[in-house]
Amino acid sequence: MNDIRAAFAGFWGGFVNRGQLPPTPIRAYHEMDVAEYAPQGPKPPDLPYITYSIASSPFSDFAILTGRIWTRSSSWGLVDDVLAQAAEKIPEGGILLKVGNGGAIWLLRSTPFADYLPPEQEGAMEKAGVVRVVVKSYVL
């Protein structure tokens, strides 16, 4: 299980801010790691960052891996670019994500695949996008 978590962390941590020269990595966190930051708690990570989570059902043979890009900007440029990077990383037929010693996970585009999250307030500077991926099967 730790190999799978490391593979997901590496995948989401592989996105970069191509609007900066040189392009800089965008930090990625498991959703629960960022959820710990409450108004009275420690300072949350600086934007931009990516959060990711995985959800599965006992009634299906797949899981949904969700990544969200969070930024503070007057434009959607970084969100657009991260969604484009996701489309580059995961083609229509999917990819095999290596796990551990010789294993792999098959990642496919979900429907919808890439999307925008509406701002909480009209004219808000916080922008967010979401990428949904189907974890279809394990190849060991």
N, C-alpha and C positions, 0 to 999 in steps of 0.2 A: 504494500500500500504506500509506503514512503517513496518508492520509485515512481509511482504514478503521480503523487503530489509534487515531486521534484520535476517531473516532465511537464506538468501543467504550469508550474511556477516559471520554468525555463521558457515555455512557449509564450506566455503572456508577457514575460520580461524581455522578449525579443523585439518589441516594438520600439521605434525611435521617433524623435521629433525631427523630421526632415526639414522643418522650417528654420532650424538653427544650423549654423555652420561652425564647426562640423556637426553633423547630426548627433544628437545626444539621446541616450537610452531613456525610456519612460519607465519609471519604477512601477512595479506590479506587486499587489498585495492580495492575499486571500481576503475575501469579503469580511470574514469574521475578525481579521486583524484590524481592519479599519473601523468596524462596528464598535470596537471597544472604546473609541474616542467619544466621550459624552461631553456636554457643555462644561461640567465641573471637572472632567478628567484631563489627561495630558493633551498636548497640542496635536491635532491631526497632521498627517503628512502634507507637505506643500504640494500644491497643484503644479503641473498636471501629474496624474497618476492613473493607473488601471487597477480596477478591482475585478476579481473573478470568483466564480462559485460553480459548484456542480450539484445538480439535482437528479435523483433517480427515483424510480417507482418500483415497488416489488412486483408490479403487474406488467412490466415491459422489459424488453431485452436491450434497452439503450438508456443513456443518460443525456442530459442537456448541460453543456458547459457554457456558461455565460460570462462574457467579459464586458466591462463598462469602462470607457475612457471619460475622465473628468478633467475639466480645465476651466480657467477663468479668463475670458477674452471677450472682446466686442465682436469677434468673428467666429465662424464655424470651421476655420481653416485646419486646425489641428485635429478636430474630430473627423472632418472629411478625410484627412490624410490617414488617420489610424484605421478608419473603415476601409479605405482603399488598400492599405497594407494587409488587412485581414483577408480581403478578396485575393490578393497576390499570394498570401501564404496558404490559403485553402482553396484550390481550384474546384470546379464543379464536381469532379470525381472524388474529391477528398484527398487526404494525405495520411500517411502512417507516421505517427509520432513515436519515436524510439523510447522505450522504457526499460531501464535496468540492463541486464546482460542478454541481449538478443530478443527481447519482447518488443511489442509495438501496440499502439492503440490507433484505431481507424477513426479519424475526425472527418465529418461531413458537414456541409452547410445545412443549417436548419432553415425552416420557413416560418417567419421571416429570418433572413440571415443577418443583415446589418440595418440598423435603424437609428433614429435620433430620439432622445428622451426630451420631452417638452420641459422648458424652463419652469421653475416653481413660480416665478413672477414674470409678468410682462416686462421685457427689456432687461432681464437679469443678465449679469455678466457670466454666471456659471453656465457652462455648456456641457452636454453629455451625449454620448452615443453608446449603442449596445451592439454586441456581436453574439449570436447564438450558434452553437456548434453541437451537432449530434455526435456523441461518443457511441458508435454503433456496435463495435465488437472488439474483443481483445485477441490479439495474435501472439501466442507464446511459443 
